[in-house]
Amino acid sequence: MKKVFFIISLLLATSSLFAQIRKGIDYVDVFISTADDFGQNDPGATVPYGMVKVSPDTDPASHGGYNYEKTQLMGISVNRISGTGCSGAGGNLRLRPCTDDNPYIFLHKGTEKAVPGYYTVELSNGIRFELTATNNMAIERYYFGINKKIFLELDHQSSFDKMLKSEFKQLSSMTITGEYHAQNPCKTGRYIQYYQLNSSQPFVFTSGEKPVLEFTKGNSDFVEIRITLSGIDEQTATDELELQSGLTFEAAKTNAFNLWDEKLSKIEIKGSDEDKTMFYTSLYRNFLSPVNVTSHDGMYRDSEGKLQKADGFIYMSSWSLWDTYRTKFPLLSLIDADRYRDVCRSLVELYRSGKYDWSSEHEMTPTVRTEHAVIILLDALRKNIGGFDLKSVYAQLEKEAASLPMKSPDNFMESAYDLWALAQISKELKMPLRYDYYLSKSDSVWRTKWIEKFRDINDETFDIMHGDGMYEGTLWQYRWAAPFAIDEMAKLVGGKEILAGQLDYFFSNNLYNHGNQPDIQAAFMFNHLGRPDLSQKWVKTILTQPMTHCYGTHNKFRVPFVGKAYQPLPRAFIPEMDDDDATMSAWYVWASIGLYPLVIGEPYYEITNPLFEEISLKLDNGKTFVIRNKATGNPGSKIREVRLNGKKITDFRIFHRDICKGGLLEIF
């Protein structure tokens, strides 16, 4: 009897233990970095790479529509692009649930809840709503609560930036269809979307600048609104709605959750709950864009608005490559290689149809800018991602290279990187003459300007935001913007030891700006300069310690902000530190697993001290790569030794191909 009791107790204990095991998705807090200008993110419902991002918009409007610190509801809109600065883009087809003309307040505490793919909250007027989504459909449920009637005010002209055109028509007492043309961020380019709105029960329609849909409670506790989006035409939006007509709200919610679970399970970590929360929320942000804009029958519109067939791939859009090329896209190339082939093929097709530096006038979804695509494509080429042909668009790559901006010091550094990437592509394509030409041009561009503006440190000019006409940042911060040429920089100042000393001075005197992107690779450059201990020190400091932050996006703070750059809070980042479409979230993911893609286009990663005890990368080829951290976790800790599958690594560098083989990286 005692034996039976023991077995039962053991089974109960084991069952309890398994019940307490939490997966990566369970740590995601979608409210992190949604407060004010501390990230510009939103908590809305979407799926990985989803075209629809349905979320509440607070009043007054903010970049991504939602501000955790505001309590008044403007309405619920169906799309957005997060953390990109300016006024954002999206915010269309906003529905405001109301019972009278009074403003309605979020009951944030106690009723507001969200997980990946789902959001719900109750309002002060007794209406509760919940949201979920598929790739191209928003599903919004509005519960009557104590009300016998509810009204949904439809702002068909809502937009975070300028609305250029809006047309709609009522097809029946349950259906509205239409289109809108809206401006993209920073008032450059536009996107055109078509939609169909369908309700679960008839409504009384009252026309006006903001039409009102009136619903009576009747036998149902809620009214459900479904809105499908398409960049093709209204008929396609109608077809998409019909194809998903059998999908229930609960099934869509479960499907969204499962899709997120699959993506977030690609990395497993061992560490504290607080660090896991920041990590998995950061990882979650990386799968929000680019987005799948391909119709059910494989069609899309190119950059000139012409209808094209996506043959054998998914066409992606919603680009903001200016900074995401630094961190987010290299991360996706490692942990989501299968979908990354679609990303690269889409960029090639973008070149084929006519690529613009910023948004075109014919985008299918909110998008920002596409500079540095050549660097992403080189990186994918050298990592053997496959699925795209660069020879077929080489002429377009050369055309872009011929028009690179060369006005201010930041232009020179960034354009030199693009020219270097085109040289390396030429080498991979076995075009030696073009390789020599672009390598020489890149070298001339960065070297001439670096000697003129960056080599000799001048205390009077180096710490001026927008100095010498730069778009953002200071000369100090852009001094490190050509990581592909770091060895040559060292020679120009007298050696690696001297350059390492100058870089350490840069960090020690609070000249670094983690709130913006031009210098976010700087802490990892010590590895190349013979001081991996300083990379470890400064990376861990940025990750975990309060720092003195002196800079915003465009200006130096009158009073420096002292605090951590990353915290699992709505005010997650430092002031004015937008996530830049997950650029900064991806930085956190890289740094916390102890790797970093210092030179995008070279298929290796810098090794530093991970934040976690163990990291397991589940790769698309079925292999698993484990990073086991046996070093101490203190900011000043120094790595004594690194081993890959038992073999010592001396240069603190690991190649992409070695990770893809699977295996074990041990850090002592």
C-alpha positions as CSV (number, residue, x, y, z in Angstrom):
1,M,0.0,0.0,0.0
2,K,2.8,2.4,0.8
3,K,4.4,1.6,-2.5
4,V,1.1,2.5,-4.3
5,F,0.8,5.7,-2.4
6,F,4.4,6.6,-3.3
7,I,3.8,6.0,-7.0
8,I,0.6,8.1,-6.9
9,S,2.4,10.9,-5.1
10,L,5.2,10.8,-7.6
11,L,2.8,11.0,-10.5
12,L,0.9,13.9,-9.0
13,A,4.2,15.7,-8.4
14,T,5.3,15.1,-11.9
15,S,2.0,16.2,-13.3
16,S,2.2,19.4,-11.2
17,L,5.7,20.0,-12.5
18,F,4.7,19.7,-16.1
19,A,1.7,22.0,-15.5
20,Q,4.1,24.7,-14.3
21,I,6.4,24.5,-17.4
22,R,6.1,27.7,-19.3
23,K,6.9,28.0,-23.0
24,G,8.4,31.1,-24.7
25,I,5.0,32.4,-25.8
26,D,3.9,32.5,-22.2
27,Y,6.6,35.1,-21.4
28,V,5.5,37.6,-24.1
29,D,4.1,40.8,-22.7
30,V,2.8,42.8,-25.6
31,F,2.4,45.9,-23.5
32,I,6.2,46.3,-23.2
33,S,7.4,49.4,-25.1
34,T,3.9,50.7,-25.8
35,A,4.0,53.8,-23.5
36,D,4.5,57.3,-25.0
37,D,7.7,57.6,-27.0
38,F,9.5,54.7,-25.3
39,G,9.3,52.3,-28.2
40,Q,6.3,53.2,-30.3
41,N,4.9,49.6,-30.3
42,D,1.3,48.4,-29.9
43,P,-0.4,45.4,-28.2
44,G,-2.7,44.6,-31.1
45,A,-3.7,41.2,-32.5
46,T,-1.9,39.9,-35.5
47,V,-0.2,36.7,-36.8
48,P,3.5,36.4,-37.8
49,Y,4.2,38.5,-40.8
50,G,0.5,39.5,-40.8
51,M,-0.9,42.2,-43.0
52,V,-3.7,42.9,-40.5
53,K,-2.7,44.4,-37.2
54,V,-5.9,45.2,-35.4
55,S,-5.4,47.3,-32.2
56,P,-7.1,50.0,-30.2
57,D,-5.9,53.6,-30.9
58,T,-5.7,55.9,-27.9
59,D,-6.6,59.6,-28.0
60,P,-4.5,61.7,-28.8
61,A,-3.0,59.6,-31.6
62,S,0.6,58.3,-31.3
63,H,3.0,56.8,-33.8
64,G,1.7,53.2,-33.7
65,G,-1.8,54.3,-32.6
66,Y,-1.6,53.1,-29.0
67,N,-0.2,54.7,-25.9
68,Y,-0.4,52.7,-22.7
69,E,-0.4,55.8,-20.6
70,K,-3.6,57.3,-22.2
71,T,-7.0,56.1,-21.2
72,Q,-9.3,57.6,-23.8
73,L,-10.3,55.4,-26.8
74,M,-10.2,56.9,-30.3
75,G,-11.2,53.6,-31.8
76,I,-10.0,50.3,-33.2
77,S,-8.1,50.3,-36.5
78,V,-6.9,47.4,-38.6
79,N,-3.3,48.1,-39.7
80,R,-0.1,49.8,-38.6
81,I,3.7,49.7,-38.8
82,S,5.3,50.0,-35.4
83,G,8.3,52.0,-34.1
84,T,9.3,53.8,-37.3
85,G,9.2,57.4,-36.2
86,C,7.5,60.3,-37.9
87,S,3.7,59.9,-37.6
88,G,3.7,56.2,-38.4
89,A,1.4,54.7,-41.0
90,G,-1.9,52.7,-41.0
91,G,-4.7,53.4,-38.5
92,N,-7.3,52.8,-41.1
93,L,-11.0,51.8,-40.9
94,R,-11.3,52.9,-37.3
95,L,-14.4,51.7,-35.4
96,R,-15.4,53.4,-32.2
97,P,-17.9,51.5,-30.0
98,C,-20.2,53.9,-28.2
99,T,-23.7,54.3,-26.6
100,D,-23.8,58.1,-26.7
101,D,-21.6,61.1,-27.5
102,N,-19.4,60.9,-24.4
103,P,-15.7,59.9,-24.6
104,Y,-15.0,56.4,-23.4
105,I,-12.3,55.3,-21.1
106,F,-10.2,52.2,-21.1
107,L,-10.5,50.2,-17.9
108,H,-6.8,49.3,-18.2
109,K,-6.4,47.8,-14.8
110,G,-8.1,44.4,-14.4
111,T,-9.9,44.2,-17.8
112,E,-7.2,44.9,-20.4
113,K,-5.5,41.6,-21.4
114,A,-3.5,40.5,-24.5
115,V,-1.4,37.7,-25.7
116,P,0.1,37.2,-29.2
117,G,-2.9,37.1,-31.6
118,Y,-5.5,38.3,-29.1
119,Y,-6.5,41.5,-27.3
120,T,-9.5,42.4,-25.0
121,V,-10.6,45.3,-22.8
122,E,-13.7,46.7,-21.2
123,L,-14.7,50.4,-21.6
124,S,-16.4,52.7,-19.1
125,N,-19.7,52.5,-21.1
126,G,-20.0,48.8,-20.3
127,I,-18.9,47.6,-23.8
128,R,-16.2,45.0,-23.9
129,F,-14.4,44.2,-27.1
130,E,-12.0,41.5,-28.1
131,L,-9.8,41.2,-31.2
132,T,-8.0,38.5,-33.2
133,A,-6.7,38.2,-36.7
134,T,-5.7,36.1,-39.6
135,N,-3.1,37.2,-42.1
136,N,-5.5,39.5,-43.9
137,M,-8.6,39.6,-41.8
138,A,-9.5,41.5,-38.6
139,I,-12.1,39.9,-36.4
140,E,-13.6,42.3,-33.8
141,R,-16.3,41.3,-31.3
142,Y,-18.2,44.0,-29.4
143,Y,-20.2,42.8,-26.3
144,F,-23.4,44.7,-25.4
145,G,-22.9,44.3,-21.7
146,I,-25.6,46.3,-19.9
147,N,-26.5,48.1,-23.1
148,K,-29.6,47.2,-25.3
149,K,-28.0,49.1,-28.2
150,I,-24.5,49.9,-29.3
151,F,-23.3,52.1,-32.1
152,L,-20.1,51.6,-34.1
153,E,-18.9,54.8,-35.5
154,L,-16.9,54.1,-38.7
155,D,-14.1,56.5,-39.6
156,H,-13.3,55.4,-43.1
157,Q,-10.9,58.3,-43.5
158,S,-8.8,57.5,-40.4
159,S,-5.1,57.4,-40.9
160,F,-2.0,58.0,-38.8
161,D,-0.6,60.1,-41.7
162,K,-2.6,61.9,-44.4
163,M,-5.6,60.2,-46.0
164,L,-5.3,60.8,-49.8
165,K,-8.5,59.2,-50.9
166,S,-11.4,57.2,-49.4
167,E,-14.4,55.7,-51.0
168,F,-17.0,53.2,-49.7
169,K,-20.5,51.9,-50.4
170,Q,-23.0,49.9,-48.4
171,L,-23.8,46.6,-50.2
172,S,-26.4,45.4,-47.7
173,S,-27.6,45.8,-44.1
174,M,-24.5,43.7,-43.1
175,T,-21.8,44.6,-45.6
176,I,-19.7,47.6,-46.6
177,T,-17.0,47.7,-49.2
178,G,-14.5,50.3,-50.3
179,E,-10.9,51.5,-50.7
180,Y,-8.5,54.0,-49.3
181,H,-5.2,55.6,-50.3
182,A,-3.0,56.8,-47.5
183,Q,0.4,58.4,-47.0
184,N,3.3,56.5,-45.7
185,P,5.6,57.6,-42.9
186,C,7.5,60.9,-43.2
187,K,5.0,61.9,-45.9
188,T,6.7,59.9,-48.6
189,G,4.8,57.6,-51.0
190,R,1.4,55.9,-50.4
191,Y,-0.3,52.6,-50.0
192,I,-3.6,51.5,-51.5
193,Q,-5.9,49.0,-49.9
194,Y,-9.3,47.6,-50.6
195,Y,-11.6,46.1,-48.0
196,Q,-14.8,44.4,-47.2
197,L,-16.5,44.8,-43.8
198,N,-19.2,42.3,-42.8
199,S,-21.2,42.1,-39.6
200,S,-22.7,39.1,-37.9
201,Q,-26.2,40.8,-37.7
202,P,-28.0,43.6,-39.6
203,F,-27.3,47.2,-38.7
204,V,-29.2,50.5,-39.2
205,F,-26.9,52.7,-41.2
206,T,-26.7,56.4,-40.6
207,S,-24.6,58.3,-43.2
208,G,-22.3,61.2,-42.5
209,E,-18.6,62.2,-42.3
210,K,-18.3,59.3,-39.8
211,P,-21.1,56.9,-40.6
212,V,-22.7,55.0,-37.7
213,L,-23.8,51.4,-37.6
214,E,-26.5,50.8,-35.0
215,F,-27.0,47.3,-33.5
216,T,-29.8,46.0,-31.2
217,K,-28.9,43.4,-28.7
218,G,-31.7,40.9,-29.6
219,N,-30.7,37.3,-28.9
220,S,-26.9,37.8,-29.2
221,D,-24.6,39.1,-26.5
222,F,-22.2,40.5,-29.1
223,V,-21.9,41.7,-32.6
224,E,-18.9,40.5,-34.7
225,I,-17.2,42.6,-37.3
226,R,-14.9,41.0,-39.9
227,I,-12.8,43.2,-42.2
228,T,-10.6,41.7,-44.9
229,L,-7.8,43.7,-46.6
230,S,-6.3,43.4,-50.1
231,G,-3.9,45.4,-52.1
232,I,-5.4,43.9,-55.4
233,D,-9.0,45.1,-55.6
234,E,-12.4,45.0,-53.9
235,Q,-13.3,41.6,-55.4
236,T,-10.2,40.0,-53.9
237,A,-11.1,41.5,-50.5
238,T,-14.6,39.9,-51.0
239,D,-13.1,36.6,-52.0
240,E,-10.8,36.6,-49.0
241,L,-13.8,37.1,-46.7
242,E,-15.8,34.3,-48.3
243,L,-12.8,31.9,-48.1
244,Q,-12.6,32.4,-44.3
245,S,-16.3,32.5,-43.6
246,G,-16.2,29.1,-41.8
247,L,-13.5,30.3,-39.4
248,T,-14.9,31.0,-35.9
249,F,-13.4,33.7,-33.6
250,E,-12.1,31.0,-31.2
251,A,-10.5,29.0,-34.1
252,A,-8.8,32.2,-35.4
253,K,-7.6,33.0,-32.0
254,T,-6.2,29.5,-31.4
255,N,-4.6,29.5,-34.8
256,A,-2.9,32.8,-34.2
257,F,-1.6,31.6,-30.9
258,N,-0.3,28.4,-32.4
259,L,1.5,30.3,-35.2
260,W,3.2,32.5,-32.6
261,D,4.1,29.5,-30.5
262,E,5.8,27.9,-33.5
263,K,7.9,31.0,-34.2
264,L,8.8,31.8,-30.5
265,S,9.8,28.2,-29.9
266,K,12.7,28.6,-32.3
267,I,14.8,29.7,-29.4
268,E,14.7,28.1,-25.9
269,I,16.5,29.7,-23.0
270,K,17.3,29.1,-19.4
271,G,17.4,32.2,-17.1
272,S,15.3,34.4,-14.9
273,D,11.6,35.1,-15.6
274,E,12.3,38.8,-15.9
275,D,14.9,38.3,-18.6
276,K,12.8,35.7,-20.4
277,T,9.9,38.2,-20.5
278,M,12.1,40.9,-22.1
279,F,13.7,38.3,-24.4
280,Y,10.6,36.6,-25.8
281,T,8.7,39.9,-26.2
282,S,11.7,41.2,-28.2
283,L,11.8,38.1,-30.2
284,Y,8.0,38.4,-30.9
285,R,8.5,41.9,-32.3
286,N,10.9,40.5,-35.0
287,F,8.1,38.6,-36.7
288,L,5.8,41.5,-37.2
289,S,7.2,42.6,-40.6
290,P,7.7,42.4,-43.5
291,V,4.2,41.2,-44.2
292,N,2.5,38.7,-46.5
293,V,0.5,40.7,-49.1
294,T,0.0,37.9,-51.5
295,S,-3.6,37.1,-52.3
296,H,-5.1,33.6,-52.0
297,D,-4.5,32.9,-55.7
298,G,-0.9,34.1,-55.5
299,M,-1.2,37.6,-56.9
300,Y,0.4,40.9,-55.9
301,R,0.9,44.4,-57.2
302,D,4.5,45.5,-57.9
303,S,6.1,48.9,-57.2
304,E,4.5,50.3,-60.3
305,G,1.1,49.0,-59.4
306,K,1.1,46.3,-62.1
307,L,-0.5,42.9,-61.2
308,Q,2.1,40.1,-60.9
309,K,2.0,36.4,-60.1
310,A,4.1,35.1,-57.2
311,D,5.2,31.9,-58.7
312,G,6.6,29.5,-56.1
313,F,7.1,32.1,-53.3
314,I,5.2,34.5,-51.0
315,Y,5.5,38.2,-51.9
316,M,6.4,40.3,-48.9
317,S,6.1,44.0,-48.4
318,S,6.2,46.6,-45.5
319,W,9.9,47.5,-45.5
320,S,11.9,49.8,-43.3
321,L,15.4,48.6,-44.1
322,W,17.3,51.7,-43.2
323,D,18.1,50.2,-39.8
324,T,16.5,46.7,-39.7
325,Y,19.2,45.5,-42.1
326,R,21.6,45.8,-39.1
327,T,19.9,43.4,-36.7
328,K,16.4,42.1,-37.6
329,F,17.0,40.6,-41.0
330,P,20.2,38.8,-40.0
331,L,18.3,37.3,-37.1
332,L,15.5,36.1,-39.4
333,S,18.1,34.6,-41.7
334,L,19.3,32.4,-38.8
335,I,16.1,31.4,-37.1
336,D,13.5,31.6,-39.9
337,A,15.4,30.7,-43.1
338,D,12.5,29.1,-44.9
339,R,10.4,32.4,-44.8
340,Y,13.6,34.4,-45.3
341,R,13.8,33.0,-48.8
342,D,10.5,34.7,-49.5
343,V,11.9,37.9,-48.1
344,C,14.9,37.8,-50.4
345,R,12.9,36.8,-53.5
346,S,10.6,39.7,-52.8
347,L,13.5,42.2,-52.6
348,V,14.8,40.9,-55.9
349,E,11.3,41.3,-57.5
350,L,11.2,44.8,-56.0
351,Y,14.5,45.6,-57.9
352,R,13.0,44.1,-61.0
353,S,9.9,46.2,-61.0
354,G,11.5,49.5,-59.9
355,K,12.8,49.9,-56.4
356,Y,12.6,53.3,-54.7
357,D,14.8,54.4,-51.7
358,W,11.5,55.2,-49.9
359,S,8.0,54.1,-50.5
360,S,6.6,54.1,-54.0
361,E,3.1,55.4,-54.9
362,H,1.7,51.8,-55.3
363,E,2.4,50.0,-52.0
364,M,0.0,47.3,-50.9
365,T,0.5,48.0,-47.2
366,P,2.2,50.6,-45.0
367,T,5.9,50.7,-45.8
368,V,8.8,53.1,-45.1
369,R,12.1,52.8,-46.9
370,T,14.3,50.2,-48.7
371,E,17.9,51.5,-48.6
372,H,20.6,48.9,-48.0
373,A,18.6,46.0,-49.5
374,V,21.9,45.2,-51.4
375,I,23.6,44.4,-48.0
376,I,20.7,42.1,-47.0
377,L,20.9,40.3,-50.3
378,L,24.7,39.9,-50.0
379,D,24.3,38.5,-46.5
380,A,21.7,36.0,-47.7
381,L,23.8,35.0,-50.7
382,R,26.8,34.2,-48.5
383,K,24.6,32.3,-46.0
384,N,23.3,30.1,-48.9
385,I,19.7,31.1,-48.2
386,G,18.8,30.4,-51.8
387,G,15.7,31.0,-53.8
388,F,16.7,34.2,-55.5
389,D,18.7,35.2,-58.5
390,L,20.9,38.3,-58.3
391,K,22.4,38.1,-61.8
392,S,18.9,38.8,-63.2
393,V,18.8,42.2,-61.4
394,Y,22.5,43.1,-61.4
395,A,21.8,46.0,-63.8
396,Q,19.3,47.4,-61.3
397,L,21.8,47.0,-58.4
398,E,24.3,49.0,-60.5
399,K,21.7,51.7,-61.3
400,E,21.0,52.1,-57.6
401,A,24.8,52.3,-56.8
402,A,25.2,55.1,-59.3
403,S,22.7,57.3,-57.5
404,L,23.8,56.8,-53.8
405,P,23.7,60.0,-51.8
406,M,27.1,61.6,-51.2
407,K,26.4,65.0,-49.5
408,S,27.0,64.7,-45.7
409,P,29.4,62.5,-43.7
410,D,26.7,60.0,-42.8
411,N,25.8,59.6,-46.5
412,F,29.4,58.8,-47.3
413,M,29.7,56.1,-44.6
414,E,26.4,54.4,-45.5
415,S,26.9,54.6,-49.2
416,A,30.4,53.1,-48.9
417,Y,28.8,50.1,-47.1
418,D,26.4,49.7,-50.1
419,L,29.2,49.9,-52.6
420,W,31.2,47.4,-50.6
421,A,28.3,45.0,-50.6
422,L,27.9,45.3,-54.4
423,A,31.6,44.6,-54.8
424,Q,31.2,41.4,-52.7
425,I,28.1,40.4,-54.7
426,S,30.2,40.9,-57.9
427,K,32.8,38.6,-56.4
428,E,30.2,35.9,-55.6
429,L,28.8,36.2,-59.1
430,K,32.4,35.8,-60.6
431,M,32.6,39.3,-62.1
432,P,36.2,40.2,-61.1
433,L,36.3,43.5,-63.0
434,R,33.1,44.8,-61.4
435,Y,34.4,43.5,-58.0
436,D,37.6,45.6,-58.4
437,Y,35.7,48.6,-59.5
438,Y,33.1,48.7,-56.6
439,L,35.7,47.7,-54.0
440,S,37.9,50.6,-55.1
441,K,35.0,53.0,-55.1
442,S,33.9,51.9,-51.7
443,D,37.4,52.3,-50.3
444,S,37.8,55.7,-51.8
445,V,34.4,56.9,-50.5
446,W,34.8,55.9,-46.9
447,R,38.5,56.5,-46.6
448,T,38.5,60.0,-48.0
449,K,35.6,61.1,-45.7
450,W,36.9,59.2,-42.7
451,I,40.3,60.9,-42.9
452,E,38.7,64.3,-43.5
453,K,35.9,64.2,-40.8
454,F,36.4,61.2,-38.4
455,R,40.1,60.3,-38.0
456,D,41.2,63.3,-35.9
457,I,39.0,63.7,-32.9
458,N,37.9,67.3,-32.3
459,D,36.1,67.9,-29.1
460,E,34.4,71.0,-30.5
461,T,32.8,69.4,-33.5
462,F,32.4,65.7,-32.7
463,D,29.5,66.0,-30.2
464,I,27.1,68.1,-32.2
465,M,23.8,66.4,-33.2
466,H,23.2,66.9,-37.0
467,G,26.8,68.2,-37.3
468,D,28.0,68.8,-40.9
469,G,24.4,68.4,-42.1
470,M,24.0,64.8,-41.0
471,Y,20.4,63.5,-40.9
472,E,20.8,62.1,-37.3
473,G,23.6,61.5,-34.8
474,T,27.0,63.0,-34.2
475,L,30.4,62.6,-35.8
476,W,31.4,60.5,-32.8
477,Q,28.5,58.1,-33.4
478,Y,29.0,57.9,-37.2
479,R,32.7,57.4,-36.7
480,W,32.0,53.6,-36.3
481,A,29.5,53.3,-39.2
482,A,31.7,51.3,-41.6
483,P,32.4,48.1,-39.6
484,F,33.5,46.3,-42.8
485,A,36.6,48.6,-42.8
486,I,37.5,48.4,-39.1
487,D,41.0,47.0,-39.7
488,E,41.8,49.9,-42.1
489,M,40.4,52.4,-39.6
490,A,42.9,51.1,-37.0
491,K,45.8,51.6,-39.4
492,L,44.8,55.2,-40.0
493,V,45.0,56.0,-36.3
494,G,48.2,54.1,-35.6
495,G,47.0,50.6,-34.7
496,K,44.2,48.5,-33.1
497,E,45.3,49.4,-29.5
498,I,44.8,53.1,-30.2
499,L,41.5,52.7,-31.9
500,A,40.3,50.4,-29.1
501,G,41.3,53.1,-26.6
502,Q,39.3,55.7,-28.5
503,L,36.3,53.4,-28.7
504,D,36.5,52.8,-24.9
505,Y,36.7,56.6,-24.4
506,F,33.5,56.9,-26.5
507,F,31.6,54.6,-24.2
508,S,33.2,55.7,-20.9
509,N,32.2,59.3,-21.6
510,N,28.5,58.6,-22.5
511,L,29.0,59.6,-26.1
512,Y,27.3,56.4,-27.3
513,N,23.6,56.6,-28.3
514,H,21.6,53.4,-27.9
515,G,18.4,55.4,-28.5
516,N,19.3,55.6,-32.2
517,Q,20.9,53.2,-34.6
518,P,24.1,54.5,-36.4
519,D,26.4,53.2,-33.6
520,I,24.6,50.2,-32.2
521,Q,27.3,47.8,-33.5
522,A,30.1,49.7,-31.8
523,A,30.3,47.7,-28.6
524,F,31.0,44.5,-30.6
525,M,33.9,46.1,-32.5
526,F,36.3,45.6,-29.6
527,N,36.5,41.9,-30.6
528,H,38.2,42.9,-33.9
529,L,40.6,45.2,-32.0
530,G,42.0,42.6,-29.7
531,R,39.9,43.6,-26.7
532,P,37.0,41.1,-26.5
533,D,36.9,41.8,-22.7
534,L,35.7,45.3,-23.5
535,S,33.0,44.0,-25.9
536,Q,31.8,41.7,-23.1
537,K,31.9,44.6,-20.6
538,W,30.0,47.1,-22.7
539,V,27.5,44.8,-24.2
540,K,26.5,43.4,-20.8
541,T,26.3,47.0,-19.4
542,I,23.9,48.1,-22.1
543,L,21.8,44.9,-21.6
544,T,21.5,45.0,-17.8
545,Q,22.9,48.1,-16.2
546,P,21.6,51.7,-15.7
547,M,23.6,54.0,-18.0
548,T,23.7,57.8,-18.6
549,H,22.0,58.4,-21.9
550,C,22.6,61.9,-23.3
551,Y,20.9,61.7,-26.7
552,G,17.5,61.4,-28.3
553,T,16.8,60.9,-32.0
554,H,17.6,64.5,-33.1
555,N,18.8,66.4,-30.1
556,K,21.0,66.1,-27.0
557,F,18.9,65.9,-23.8
558,R,19.0,69.0,-21.6
559,V,19.0,66.6,-18.7
560,P,20.5,63.1,-19.4
561,F,18.3,60.1,-18.8
562,V,19.8,57.7,-16.3
563,G,18.5,54.2,-16.4
564,K,18.4,50.9,-18.3
565,A,18.0,50.8,-22.0
566,Y,15.8,47.7,-21.7
567,Q,13.1,47.0,-19.1
568,P,10.1,44.7,-19.2
569,L,7.7,47.7,-18.8
570,P,5.5,49.8,-21.0
571,R,8.3,52.4,-20.8
572,A,10.7,49.7,-21.9
573,F,13.3,51.9,-23.6
574,I,15.0,55.2,-23.0
575,P,13.1,58.3,-24.2
576,E,12.8,58.7,-27.9
577,M,14.2,55.3,-28.5
578,D,11.7,53.9,-31.0
579,D,12.0,50.2,-31.8
580,D,12.5,51.0,-35.4
581,D,10.5,48.1,-36.7
582,A,12.2,45.7,-34.2
583,T,15.8,46.9,-34.9
584,M,16.3,47.5,-31.2
585,S,14.4,44.4,-30.1
586,A,16.6,42.3,-32.4
587,W,19.7,43.9,-30.8
588,Y,18.5,42.7,-27.5
589,V,17.9,39.2,-28.8
590,W,21.4,39.0,-30.4
591,A,23.2,40.5,-27.4
592,S,21.5,38.3,-24.8
593,I,22.4,35.1,-26.7
594,G,26.0,36.2,-26.9
595,L,26.2,36.6,-30.7
596,Y,26.1,39.6,-33.0
597,P,26.3,40.1,-36.8
598,L,28.9,42.9,-36.8
599,V,29.5,43.0,-40.5
600,I,26.3,42.3,-42.4
601,G,27.4,40.5,-45.6
602,E,30.1,38.5,-43.8
603,P,28.6,35.2,-42.7
604,Y,29.9,35.1,-39.2
605,Y,28.9,36.4,-35.7
606,E,30.9,38.0,-32.9
607,I,30.8,36.0,-29.6
608,T,30.2,37.8,-26.3
609,N,29.0,36.7,-22.9
610,P,25.4,35.6,-23.1
611,L,22.8,36.8,-20.6
612,F,21.4,33.3,-20.2
613,E,22.7,30.0,-18.8
614,E,21.8,28.1,-21.9
615,I,20.3,28.9,-25.4
616,S,19.0,26.4,-27.9
617,L,18.4,27.5,-31.5
618,K,15.9,25.2,-33.3
619,L,16.9,25.6,-36.9
620,D,14.7,25.1,-40.0
621,N,17.0,22.3,-41.3
622,G,16.1,20.2,-38.2
623,K,19.4,20.8,-36.4
624,T,19.8,22.3,-32.9
625,F,22.6,24.6,-31.9
626,V,23.2,25.0,-28.2
627,I,25.1,27.8,-26.5
628,R,26.1,26.9,-22.9
629,N,27.3,29.8,-20.8
630,K,29.6,28.7,-18.0
631,A,31.0,32.2,-17.5
632,T,29.8,34.5,-14.6
633,G,27.0,36.9,-15.3
634,N,28.5,40.1,-13.9
635,P,28.9,43.1,-16.2
636,G,32.7,43.1,-15.7
637,S,33.2,39.4,-16.3
638,K,35.7,38.2,-18.7
639,I,35.4,35.1,-20.9
640,R,38.3,32.8,-20.4
641,E,37.7,30.3,-23.2
642,V,35.3,29.5,-26.0
643,R,34.9,26.0,-27.5
644,L,32.9,24.8,-30.5
645,N,32.1,21.1,-30.3
646,G,35.1,20.8,-28.0
647,K,37.5,22.7,-30.2
648,K,38.9,26.0,-28.9
649,I,37.9,29.3,-30.7
650,T,40.5,32.0,-30.4
651,D,39.1,34.9,-32.4
652,F,35.6,35.2,-30.7
653,R,33.9,34.5,-34.0
654,I,31.6,31.8,-35.2
655,F,30.5,31.2,-38.8
656,H,26.9,30.9,-39.9
657,R,27.6,27.6,-41.6
658,D,28.9,26.1,-38.3
659,I,25.7,27.1,-36.4
660,C,23.6,25.5,-39.2
661,K,25.4,22.2,-38.7
662,G,24.1,22.1,-35.2
663,G,26.3,21.4,-32.2
664,L,27.5,23.0,-28.9
665,L,29.2,26.3,-28.2
666,E,30.6,26.4,-24.7
667,I,31.6,29.7,-23.0
668,F,33.9,29.5,-19.9
